[in-house]
Amino acid sequence: MASKRKMYILDICFLFGKQIILYSLILALFVDTSGIQAKEKQSPNIVFILADDQGLHEVGCYGNSFYETPHIDSLANTGMKFLSAYAACPVCSPTRASIMTGQYPARLHITDYIPGQAPKKKLKTPQWQKSLPLSAITIPEALAKAGYVSGHFGKWHLNKDKYYKAGRKGDPASQGFHDVLTTVKPKKTDDPDNDTHHVKQITDRAIQFIRKNSEKPFFCYVAHHSIHSPLMESKNLIQKYQGKKGSELPYQKPVVGAMVETLDKHVGRLLKTLDDLHISEKTIVIYFSDNGCMWGSDSVKPLRGGKAQLLEGGIHVPMIVRWPGVVPAGSQSDVPVSSIDFFPTLLAAANVPMKDQKFDGVNLIPLLDGKGKIKRDALYWHFPHYHSLGRFPAAAIREGKYKLIENFEISINPETSTPAYCCELYDLSQDPSEQTNLSGVAHFTAARLLNKLKAWRREVGAQEMMLDTSYQPE
């Protein structure tokens, strides 16, 4: 009898033991699942790499094998390459302001590089804002709401001058950045073998910041001087490109090839750091340029023009976004996008409410994940300035396949203010090199776009140019 009772007790324990094990497994499964879900909800890190004066043709994955960019190309292979990405201005400071705020330079009145030029010409340079206002809400300030720590490393160019120092208003630390390194472009007399453009120094500090903050969400803004002038790089690396086929072409400069290779090398160091820390999968990486190349010409294929011009060569730039788990690897988009779009896109990615933010850009996540479209009918540019590399003060609009450029020197005269006289109209789908001006034949389209461009200027409060009655042409 006692032995039967003992067996009965053992059977009960065995049954309860199995249940306990089963319940434990179920509990562990739920705990693991919730952990995964929590991880998925974590805000992504952001690494934003901004090149200076890099044209579309100076990145290998955009079709020019003369320039060697294996690390940037790898971003395109693992992310999305944009085929119609634009800088909001053909010069640097306005584009950088548009990135930080999501607003058009015309709305900010930051419409030229700081401090700009004011030559004696037919039209007067209008009054414009020569620093990013402290009242403007920047990406790092907005991301702070979601617990982000932000670092700025490199070129700022959004204060009244480049005499940066800790605690000065208008410098990066007063615009939301917690960790700051500010640098300036080199002098022509600097040693080209001694990290002249600070590419290594900027990258070193960015890597240090990433390592220090790898356990929390971060925004790492890596703002390079390269490949801006002065054109300088180590002699041995320049010689490598002097020996490459095509080095005699005006748009394939050996010294630029050397500078691009150095820039790409340090992009690779950043990407390797993310891999080493096992945070690549939860990090958005963006590669962009602030405007087109400084040494552009009509022979820069497939685009025409360069920096300080509203032709495609001055504003159509490389843009690559890698976001594992969201952006399909090796994907492309030909939808026109702009530097004004980074602000709303990154805030949306970080789940930061945008109801109090004033911006002109749109959230690009529907394009990035391939699940939708963006709502925008046109992009705009306003450049009421003379520039040593420019053609004339101008404005532009792109709507669909058409792009219209207004020449302010001509449109200011009522007798020549019609599109046939003052505008250039191009069908970019058929004429990406902007060789055939259609304004004289597509009258309705040109007139409609010009009216739309003028209405936009009124809406954003763009500053207008006036005749300089004291100007006497040589």
PEMO-V88197 format. One line per field, one symbol per residue. ss: DSSP state (h for helix, s for strand, l for the rest). A space follows every 10 residues. Layout:
ss->???
This chain:
ss->lhhhhhhhhh hhhhhhhhhh hhhhhhhhhh hhhhhhhhhh hlllssssss sllllhhhlh hhlllllllh hhhhhhhhls ssllssllll lhhhhhhhhh hlllhhhhll llllllllll llssllllll llllllllhh hhhhhhllss ssssllllll llllllllll lhhhhlllss ssllllllll llllllllhh hhhhhhhhhh hhlllllsss ssslllllll llllhhhhhh hhllllllll lllhhhhhhh hhhhhhhhhh hhhhhhlllh hhsssssssl llllllllll llllllllll lhhhhsllss ssllllllll ssslllssll hhhhhhhhhl llllllllll llllhhhhll llllllllss ssslllllll lllssssssl lsssssshhh hllhhhllhh hhssssslll llllllllll llhhhhhhhh hhhhhhhhhh lllllsslll llll
